[in-house]
Amino acid sequence: MSHAFYIYTSYGVTALITLAVIAWTLLDGRARRREMAELEAAGIRRRSSPPVTEGKQA
């Protein structure tokens, strides 16, 4: 094996792993957003969100 083959193979494997992690992160983010939307639709709110009031008082 030549030195160049080793280097190009290493870069290729690294690129594939990097792309796989990026894709996994994007797909997981979509899934979490979908889960959050389902929970909010069911009436479950985040603790960090402001409380929902029935009538606004000015």
Backbone as CSV, one residue per row, in Angstrom:
resi,resn,N_x,N_y,N_z,CA_x,CA_y,CA_z,C_x,C_y,C_z
1,MET,0.836,-1.185,0.000,0.000,0.000,0.000,0.877,1.243,0.000
2,SER,0.388,2.233,-0.691,1.154,3.471,-0.745,0.693,4.411,0.361
3,HIS,1.519,5.385,0.597,1.206,6.385,1.618,-0.058,7.163,1.234
4,ALA,-0.193,7.514,-0.041,-1.343,8.293,-0.507,-2.646,7.519,-0.301
5,PHE,-2.633,6.205,-0.540,-3.834,5.391,-0.344,-4.294,5.465,1.098
6,TYR,-3.380,5.362,2.020,-3.694,5.440,3.443,-4.295,6.802,3.794
7,ILE,-3.699,7.855,3.295,-4.172,9.212,3.588,-5.567,9.431,3.007
8,TYR,-5.764,9.067,1.728,-7.071,9.272,1.098,-8.152,8.422,1.763
9,THR,-7.813,7.213,2.154,-8.773,6.365,2.847,-9.140,6.968,4.198
10,SER,-8.168,7.487,4.911,-8.432,8.107,6.207,-9.348,9.320,6.065
11,TYR,-9.081,10.155,5.078,-9.941,11.318,4.846,-11.344,10.885,4.441
12,GLY,-11.458,9.867,3.626,-12.764,9.378,3.200,-13.585,8.849,4.365
13,VAL,-12.957,8.047,5.219,-13.660,7.504,6.380,-14.069,8.626,7.323
14,THR,-13.191,9.581,7.525,-13.502,10.718,8.390,-14.669,11.526,7.832
15,ALA,-14.695,11.747,6.525,-15.787,12.489,5.896,-17.109,11.743,6.055
16,LEU,-17.083,10.417,5.865,-18.309,9.631,6.013,-18.839,9.681,7.440
17,ILE,-17.958,9.562,8.405,-18.371,9.612,9.807,-18.931,10.991,10.146
18,THR,-18.278,12.041,9.659,-18.746,13.403,9.910,-20.130,13.621,9.307
19,LEU,-20.330,13.174,8.066,-21.641,13.312,7.423,-22.712,12.500,8.152
20,ALA,-22.347,11.323,8.635,-23.300,10.496,9.375,-23.717,11.178,10.675
21,VAL,-22.778,11.793,11.380,-23.104,12.488,12.635,-23.982,13.703,12.354
22,ILE,-23.701,14.438,11.285,-24.524,15.597,10.926,-25.942,15.148,10.591
23,ALA,-26.079,14.095,9.783,-27.402,13.591,9.413,-28.162,13.105,10.644
24,TRP,-27.485,12.397,11.519,-28.109,11.885,12.738,-28.614,13.040,13.610
25,THR,-27.803,14.076,13.725,-28.183,15.236,14.520,-29.406,15.934,13.930
26,LEU,-29.434,16.123,12.619,-30.578,16.773,11.979,-31.849,15.942,12.132
27,LEU,-31.752,14.640,11.896,-32.927,13.775,12.021,-33.420,13.709,13.462
28,ASP,-32.500,13.660,14.411,-32.883,13.618,15.816,-33.536,14.933,16.238
29,GLY,-33.037,16.048,15.728,-33.629,17.347,16.033,-35.057,17.442,15.529
30,ARG,-35.295,16.927,14.333,-36.659,16.920,13.800,-37.575,16.074,14.669
31,ALA,-37.076,14.920,15.086,-37.885,14.031,15.926,-38.211,14.698,17.260
32,ARG,-37.230,15.384,17.864,-37.479,16.055,19.145,-38.485,17.179,18.975
33,ARG,-38.380,17.964,17.877,-39.337,19.040,17.636,-40.744,18.481,17.451
34,ARG,-40.852,17.352,16.747,-42.149,16.708,16.561,-42.719,16.247,17.900
35,GLU,-41.877,15.663,18.743,-42.326,15.242,20.074,-42.774,16.429,20.918
36,MET,-42.026,17.526,20.859,-42.408,18.720,21.618,-43.750,19.265,21.140
37,ALA,-43.977,19.265,19.825,-45.243,19.748,19.285,-46.395,18.867,19.756
38,GLU,-46.182,17.553,19.781,-47.228,16.645,20.258,-47.528,16.884,21.737
39,LEU,-46.501,17.084,22.541,-46.703,17.341,23.959,-47.420,18.667,24.186
40,GLU,-47.031,19.703,23.457,-47.692,20.998,23.607,-49.136,20.935,23.132
41,ALA,-49.418,20.147,22.089,-50.783,19.987,21.614,-51.633,19.256,22.657
42,ALA,-50.996,18.411,23.458,-51.707,17.688,24.507,-51.880,18.540,25.768
43,GLY,-51.336,19.749,25.764,-51.500,20.645,26.902,-50.329,20.640,27.862
44,ILE,-49.301,19.899,27.554,-48.123,19.860,28.419,-47.179,20.963,27.966
45,ARG,-46.837,21.832,28.893,-45.981,22.981,28.566,-44.604,22.820,29.202
46,ARG,-43.663,23.546,28.637,-42.313,23.566,29.209,-42.293,24.455,30.434
47,ARG,-41.437,24.111,31.368,-41.323,24.943,32.574,-40.763,26.316,32.248
48,SER,-39.968,26.413,31.177,-39.351,27.692,30.841,-40.301,28.620,30.090
49,SER,-41.435,28.105,29.602,-42.358,28.966,28.878,-43.197,29.777,29.868
50,PRO,-43.627,30.973,29.461,-44.432,31.790,30.376,-45.787,31.137,30.618
51,PRO,-46.363,31.378,31.779,-47.661,30.769,32.085,-48.745,31.307,31.176
52,VAL,-49.686,30.445,30.844,-50.807,30.837,29.990,-51.916,31.365,30.877
53,THR,-52.392,32.589,30.593,-53.470,33.182,31.380,-54.738,33.206,30.541
54,GLU,-55.879,33.071,31.206,-57.163,33.056,30.513,-57.515,34.437,29.949
55,GLY,-57.431,35.443,30.782,-57.767,36.799,30.347,-56.606,37.729,30.611
56,LYS,-56.331,38.583,29.656,-55.225,39.531,29.870,-55.725,40.726,30.652
57,GLN,-54.975,41.116,31.655,-55.332,42.272,32.448,-54.346,43.398,32.135
58,ALA,-54.891,44.572,31.884,-54.022,45.685,31.547,-53.968,46.692,32.662
